[in-house]
Amino acid sequence: MTQEKTSFVYVTYIVSTPAKVFEAITKPDLARRYWGHENVSDWRAGSKWEHVEADDERAVKIVGKVVETAPPSRLVITWADPSEAANPASYSRVAFDIEEYDNMVRLTVTHDELEAGSGMAKGISKGWPIVLSSLKSFLETGRPLDIFAKPKAA
C-alpha cells in the first residue's frame, strides 16, 4: 500500500538579484543569519547536503542529496529527518526556482513528495513561510526575522 503524498508551494517576491537569493540559500554563513541553520554542501548534483544548527552543538537537523543545481536560477534537493535517512521512502523533495521579475526576484519553493499528514508535512507548512519571510527581510533590509518567535497569547 502506498502512502498518499502532498506538496507545499510558497511564492514570494524579493527586491534582490537571483545570484544573491541563490547565495543566501546555499552559503552557510548567509543561511545562518536568517534561518538559524546552515545549509552545508558543495552543491554539485549527487552530493550530500546537511541542514546544521548554527550553534556550538552543530546538530544535523535535515539531510539529503543535491538533485539538480543551475545557479542562480534553480536548486533541487531531497529532504529527510536524519533518523529516517536510511529509508528512501522518507525523503521529500524541495525545488527552489529563482527568476528575475522586473527589478526583483520571484522565488518559488516547491516542497513535494511529502507523506500526507506526517509530522514533516505539518512542520514545513509552518516553517517555510517564516523562513522565506526572514530571507526576504534579510535580503531587503539586512535584518532577518526571529524565526523561532511564537504567537502572542490572546
C-alpha positions as CSV (number, residue, x, y, z in Angstrom):
1,M,0.0,0.0,0.0
2,T,1.5,3.4,-1.0
3,Q,1.2,6.4,1.3
4,E,-0.7,9.4,0.0
5,K,1.7,12.3,-1.0
6,T,1.2,16.0,-0.7
7,S,3.0,19.1,-1.6
8,F,3.6,22.7,-0.4
9,V,4.2,25.6,-2.7
10,Y,5.3,29.1,-1.5
11,V,5.9,32.1,-3.8
12,T,7.5,35.3,-2.6
13,Y,8.9,38.4,-4.3
14,I,12.2,39.8,-3.1
15,V,13.9,43.0,-4.0
16,S,17.3,41.4,-4.8
17,T,19.1,39.6,-7.6
18,P,18.9,35.9,-8.5
19,A,22.6,35.5,-7.5
20,K,22.0,36.9,-4.1
21,V,19.0,34.8,-3.4
22,F,20.8,31.6,-4.6
23,E,23.8,32.5,-2.4
24,A,21.6,33.2,0.6
25,I,20.2,29.6,0.3
26,T,23.5,27.8,-0.4
27,K,26.1,29.8,1.6
28,P,26.3,28.6,5.2
29,D,27.3,32.0,6.6
30,L,24.3,33.7,5.0
31,A,21.7,31.0,5.7
32,R,22.8,31.1,9.4
33,R,21.8,34.7,9.6
34,Y,18.1,34.4,8.6
35,W,17.5,30.7,9.2
36,G,19.4,29.9,12.3
37,H,20.8,26.9,10.4
38,E,23.5,26.4,7.8
39,N,22.9,24.5,4.5
40,V,26.2,22.7,4.0
41,S,27.2,21.1,0.7
42,D,29.4,21.5,-2.3
43,W,26.1,21.9,-4.3
44,R,27.0,19.6,-7.1
45,A,24.4,17.2,-8.4
46,G,24.6,13.9,-6.5
47,S,26.4,15.4,-3.5
48,K,25.0,15.2,0.0
49,W,23.8,18.3,1.9
50,E,23.0,18.8,5.6
51,H,20.9,21.4,7.4
52,V,23.0,22.1,10.5
53,E,22.1,24.1,13.6
54,A,24.3,27.2,13.8
55,D,25.3,26.8,17.4
56,D,28.1,25.1,19.3
57,E,26.4,21.7,19.1
58,R,26.1,21.7,15.3
59,A,23.3,19.2,15.3
60,V,22.3,17.9,11.8
61,K,18.5,18.5,11.5
62,I,17.8,17.6,7.9
63,V,19.8,15.5,5.4
64,G,19.5,14.9,1.7
65,K,21.2,15.0,-1.7
66,V,21.5,17.6,-4.4
67,V,19.3,16.5,-7.3
68,E,19.8,19.5,-9.6
69,T,21.8,22.7,-9.5
70,A,21.7,25.5,-12.0
71,P,22.9,28.7,-10.3
72,P,21.4,31.2,-9.9
73,S,18.1,30.0,-11.2
74,R,17.3,26.5,-9.8
75,L,18.3,24.2,-7.0
76,V,16.6,20.9,-6.2
77,I,17.4,18.8,-3.1
78,T,16.0,15.8,-1.3
79,W,15.0,16.3,2.3
80,A,14.7,13.8,5.3
81,D,15.0,13.6,9.0
82,P,18.4,12.2,9.8
83,S,16.7,9.4,11.9
84,E,15.0,8.2,8.7
85,A,17.9,8.7,6.3
86,A,18.2,5.0,5.6
87,N,14.6,4.8,4.3
88,P,14.3,6.0,0.7
89,A,10.5,6.4,1.2
90,S,11.0,9.0,3.9
91,Y,12.6,11.6,1.6
92,S,10.7,14.5,0.2
93,R,12.0,17.0,-2.4
94,V,12.5,20.8,-2.4
95,A,12.9,22.9,-5.5
96,F,14.0,26.5,-5.4
97,D,13.1,28.3,-8.6
98,I,14.6,31.8,-8.8
99,E,13.6,34.1,-11.6
100,E,14.1,37.7,-12.4
101,Y,10.8,39.7,-12.2
102,D,11.3,43.4,-13.2
103,N,13.6,44.8,-10.5
104,M,13.1,41.9,-8.1
105,V,13.2,38.2,-7.9
106,R,10.3,35.7,-7.8
107,L,11.2,32.8,-5.6
108,T,9.1,29.7,-5.8
109,V,9.7,27.0,-3.3
110,T,8.0,23.7,-4.0
111,H,8.3,21.0,-1.3
112,D,6.7,17.9,-2.7
113,E,6.7,14.1,-2.3
114,L,5.7,14.7,1.3
115,E,3.8,12.0,3.2
116,A,0.3,13.5,3.7
117,G,-0.5,14.1,7.3
118,S,3.1,13.4,8.5
119,G,4.9,15.5,11.1
120,M,7.3,16.6,8.4
121,A,4.4,17.9,6.2
122,K,2.9,19.8,9.2
123,G,6.2,21.2,10.2
124,I,7.3,22.5,6.8
125,S,3.8,24.1,6.2
126,K,4.5,26.3,9.2
127,G,8.3,26.5,8.8
128,W,8.7,27.6,5.1
129,P,6.5,30.8,5.4
130,I,8.6,32.2,8.3
131,V,11.9,31.1,6.9
132,L,11.2,32.6,3.5
133,S,9.8,35.8,5.1
134,S,13.0,36.0,7.1
135,L,15.1,35.5,3.9
136,K,13.1,38.3,2.2
137,S,13.6,40.7,5.2
138,F,17.3,39.8,5.4
139,L,18.0,40.5,1.7
140,E,15.9,43.7,1.6
141,T,16.8,45.3,4.9
142,G,19.9,43.4,6.2
143,R,17.7,42.3,9.2
144,P,16.2,38.8,9.5
145,L,13.1,37.9,11.4
146,D,13.1,35.8,14.6
147,I,12.1,32.5,13.0
148,F,11.7,31.0,16.5
149,A,9.1,33.6,17.6
150,K,5.8,32.3,19.0
151,P,2.3,33.7,18.6
152,K,1.3,36.1,21.3
153,A,-1.4,34.8,23.7
154,A,-4.8,36.4,23.1
